[in-house]
Amino acid sequence: QVQLRQAGGDFVTQPGGSLKLSCLASGDLTSVNDMGWYRQAPGNQRELVARISTAGSTNLTDSVKGRFTISRDNAQKTMHLQMNNLKPENTAVYYCRAAGLIHDTAPFTAWGRGTQVTVSS
């Protein structure tokens, strides 16, 4: 069983502020391949914010380029999302996601429990 642990509380800042989200993968992991952050605002579909491969290749949605940075530590099996110059429209629940292999050859896809991010003056 794979678990993705992320903060379950609320993160609040004003417009222009910064926040950092972290995610930790645990379990009988053979490999953790693609990892990413998704978000869902009330009334909206869940959308991809940023993703990162094992080798460090990244992809960010256009609206956060230049402000958000995704990173990972393969040895620690952690992933982070540094969010700078936050805007009210960034308010959403942010979810950690990972995919890879467990028990040598079994594929997995796992989701974290979500973290509420609120940007408001």
N, C-alpha and C positions, 0 to 999 in steps of 0.2 A: 504494500500500500504506500502510495506517494502522498506526502503532505506538503503543501505550500503555505508557509506561515508569513503573514503580514499583519501589521497593526490593525486592529479592528475598531479602534476609536475614531474620533473626529479630529481632523487637522484643519485649522482655521488660520487664515491670514488675510491681510488687506491687499487690494490691487497693487501690483508692483512688488509684492513680497515673494519669498522663496520657501519651498518645502522640499523635503526629500523622503521618498518612499523606499522601503526595503522589503525584500522577499527572500525567504530561505527555503530551499528544497531539502527534504529528508526522506529516508526510506531505503529499501534495497535497490539502489540505483545502479544500473549499468552505465548509463550515460544520460546527461541532460542536454538536449540539442537546442531546438528553438525555444526562446523565452520571450515574453512580451508583457506589455501593460495594456489593458483595455479599460475603457471607462463607459459609464452609463449615467446619463442625466435623466431626471424625471420626465417621462413622456417621450423619451428618445430611445433609439436602438443602441445596443452595446456596440462600441466602435473601437477599432485598434488605434492606440496612441503611438506606441513604439514597440519595436521588436529587435532582437539581437541574436545572432547565431553564436555557436560555440567558438568560432574563429574571431568573433568581434564585429562582424558586418552588421550594420544597423539600418533601420528604416523607420522614419518618423512621419507622421501625418503632417501635411503642409502647415496646418494652423499652429503647430508647436515648434517648428524648425527655428533654430536660433535661440530658443528659450529653454527647451527641455533637453536633457541628456540622459540616455540610457547606458548602463554599464553592467558588467557582470564579473564575478570572480569565480572561475571554474573550480579552483581548489576548494573554496569555501561553499560552493553551490549557492551563491547569493546573486541577487540582481537588484539594481537600484534605479530609481528615476529621480533625477535632480530637476526640479521645476523652478525656474527663475522668471521674474517679471510676470507673475501670475495675473490673470484677468478673470473677471466675474464669469465669463462664459466657460472657464475651465472647471467650474463647480460641477462635481459628479462623484459617483462612487468609482474608485479605481481598483481594478482587479489584476492580480498577478496570474500569469498563465505560463505553463511549461509543458514541453513534450519531449519524449525520449524513450528509453528502454529500462525496464526493471526485470529482475530475475533472469538476467543474461539476454533474453531475446524478446520478451513481452513488451509491446508498445504501450505507452501510457500518455494520457493527456490529463493534466490536473489544473485546478483553479484554486486560488486563494479565496478567502472569505470576503474580501473587499474592504476598502478604507474610504471613508467619506472625506472628501476634500472640499472645503468651502472657501470661496474668495469673495469677500464682501467688505464694503466700507461702513 
